[in-house]
Amino acid sequence: MLQLQNKPYKEGVSVNPLAQVDPEIQEVLKAEIERERFRLQMIASENFSSPAVLEAQGSIFTNKYAEGYPNARYYQGCGPSDRVEQLAIDRVKALYQAEHANVQAHSGSTANLAAYMALLQPGDKVLGMDLADGGHLTHGAKFNFSGKLYEAHSYKVHPVTHLIDYEALAKQARELKPRLLIAGASAYPRIIDFAAMRSICDETGAYFLVDIAHIAGLIAGGAHPSPVPYADVITSTTHKTLRGPRGGFILCRNEFAKKVDAAIFPGVQGGPLMHVIAAKAVAFHEAHQPAFKAYAQQIVSNAKVLAEELLSRGFNLLTNGTDNHLILIDLRKENMTGADAARRLEEGGIVVNKNGIPDDPLGPRITSGIRLGVPAITSQGMREAEMHQIAGYIDQVVRGNGEAAELEKISNSVRELCERFPL
């Protein structure tokens, strides 16, 4: 893959480095590098892409317009574009053992919109996990396209266990008879029973859509069950646990292939982002390697150890633990809001996000909880021993006095830890 920085397009014509062309942006990039290097990046939806992925995304394909699909483009000069997109398609199909794949979706949200367009008509009933209970805003939130274009209904988790109640879900689906049942979440720390949800779809006549954005890397690495045998359509992002560029993809059965492709183009997108597709192809290749399987298993192990350590310190974790890459902490007994905890943790060198909990008495801008994720710190090479250490830092920050000197001391300790595990 051609790398442009400090390389000539042709002999004698140099490409100016960013520092000369736009020093202000160069300074911002330096600040972001500093932030990522010396703080614990524990937002569950973030990760560190490899240098190869970054190189492909910043490649010459940025220049190319390739509207259409491989060997069916609306522009000339798409030979290399056809090759790179077909590689991405073949690799992701093999990675998940899927019948058909579309790799053009710009994001997970776009992938979901295309999936709905392929399967539904405006006004059809959809049933997805409640946003407040850990679902995603594109699964039927009233202020999102999914709640505006379709008759959206939501299922909740059990009020005591905070787990999906499949019997209650089946009863709700029998009464509602949705056209589409959606599985997947942005803040649910347990394995979803895809077989049980497939049975509900078979009984009620619903299509089954699974959004694996958060767990795509775990599935690829064999650390989480796959929905491919059960779902009609699967949507995902390529960042998060899959560790690729920011983008999306769709998998489906062959019977839905033409509708899915037409929904992406010309349905919701024009020209594909060929530089991002090149980076997706690299990420899919990396996910095929034995090292990635070990990485996915380490994510789950790290999350479990971190959860166990937080529980031993008296923190209230939703579902009392985790099966995947994320942890949810209910902070109400700590007398602290999610917003305050997230702000204080960042000052202490730990980057997380505030997060609502089921039946949260506070609004989404404040929240009663925080969400922790381990994909990025696992990419750095941190293992179980570091999870014990990190739990201690979280304890000190959340239960400390919050004074600047105390937070600075913790931040310095975090920096020392990060320096042991350079990006």
C-alpha positions, 0 to 999 in steps of 0.5 A, a space after each residue: 500500500 502506497 504511503 504518501 507522507 514524505 513520499 513523492 507522487 512522482 519523481 521531483 514533486 514532494 508532498 509537503 508534510 502536515 507540519 508545514 501545510 497546517 501546523 495548527 492541525 499538526 499540533 492537535 494531532 500531537 495532543 491526541 497522540 499524547 492523550 491516547 498514549 498516557 491515559 487509560 483508554 477505557 471507553 468500550 466502543 474505542 480501540 487502537 487500530 494497527 499501523 497497517 490499518 492506519 496506513 491503508 486508511 490514509 492511502 491513495 484510495 482517498 482520491 478515488 470515486 468508485 460508485 457502484 460495486 466491484 465490476 459494476 461501477 459507474 466510473 472508469 479507473 476502478 480496477 484497483 478499487 474492485 480488487 480491494 473491495 473484493 478482498 474485503 468482501 471475501 475476507 469478512 465472509 470467511 471471517 464470519 462464515 457468512 453467505 453475503 457481505 457488503 463492506 460499503 457502510 460508512 458507519 454502524 448507523 448507516 448499516 442499520 438504516 440499510 438493513 431496515 430498508 432492505 427488510 421493512 416498509 416505513 411504518 412497520 413494527 420493530 422491536 429492539 432493546 430499550 435504549 435506557 436498558 442498554 440498547 442502541 439509539 438506532 434500534 428504535 429510539 424515538 428521536 432517531 430515524 429508526 423511531 421516526 420511520 418505523 413503529 418502534 417498540 422496545 423490550 426491557 431487561 429484568 428489573 432485578 437481574 438486569 438480564 434479558 428476560 426471554 420469556 417476557 420478550 417472547 410474550 411481548 413479541 406474540 402480542 405485538 407481532 413485529 416485522 423485525 426483532 433486533 438483538 444487540 446492545 451498546 451497554 449489555 455485559 452478558 452473552 445474548 441468546 441468539 438461538 432463543 431470539 431466533 425461536 421467537 422470530 420463527 414463532 411470530 414471523 419476524 425477521 431477525 436482525 443482530 447488531 454485533 457492533 460491540 462484539 464483532 471482534 469477540 465473535 471473530 476471535 471465537 470468544 463469543 457465540 456467533 449469530 450467523 447461524 440464526 440471523 437474517 441480517 447482521 450489522 456491525 461497525 469495524 472499530 471497537 473490538 474488531 480493531 479496524 477503521 471507523 466504518 461498518 459492514 453488513 452480513 446476510 443470507 443470500 436471499 437478502 443480498 440484492 435488497 441489502 446491496 440496493 439499500 446501501 447503494 443507491 438507497 442511503 449512500 453514494 460513492 463508497 469510501 475506498 480508503 476506509 474499505 482498504 483499511 477494513 480489508 486489512 483489519 479483516 486480514 488481521 482478525 484471521 490471524 492466530 494472534 487475534 484469537 488470543 487477543 479476543 480471549 484476553 479481552 474477555 479474561 481482562 474484563 472478568 478480572 476487572 469486574 471481579 476486583 471491582 465487586 470485591 471492592 464493593 462496587 455495584 455492577 449491573 448483572 454482577 459481572 460481565 461475559 464480554 468486553 464491558 462493565 457497567 457500574 451503578 454509582 448510586 450508593 457511591 453518592 456520585 453521578 455518572 457525569 461527575 465520575 467520568 469527569 473525575 476519572 479523566 482527571 485521574 488519567 482514566 477515560 470512560 463514559 457516563 452511562 444510564 442504568 435501567 430506570 435511571 432517575 437521572 437524565 442521559 446528560 447526567 446518568 447514574 452509572 459509568 461504562 468501562 471497556 477493556 479492548 484498547 488497554 488489552 491492545 496495549 498488552 495489559 493483562 490480568 495483573 494490570 486489571 487489579 491495578 486499574 481497579 485500585 485506581 478507579 476505587 481511589 478516584 471514585 471514593 477519594 476526596 476529588 482534590 486536584 493534588 490527589 487526582 494528579 498523583 493518580 494520573 501520574 501513576 496511570 502515566 507510569 503504567 501506560 509507559 510500560 505498555 506503549 502504543 
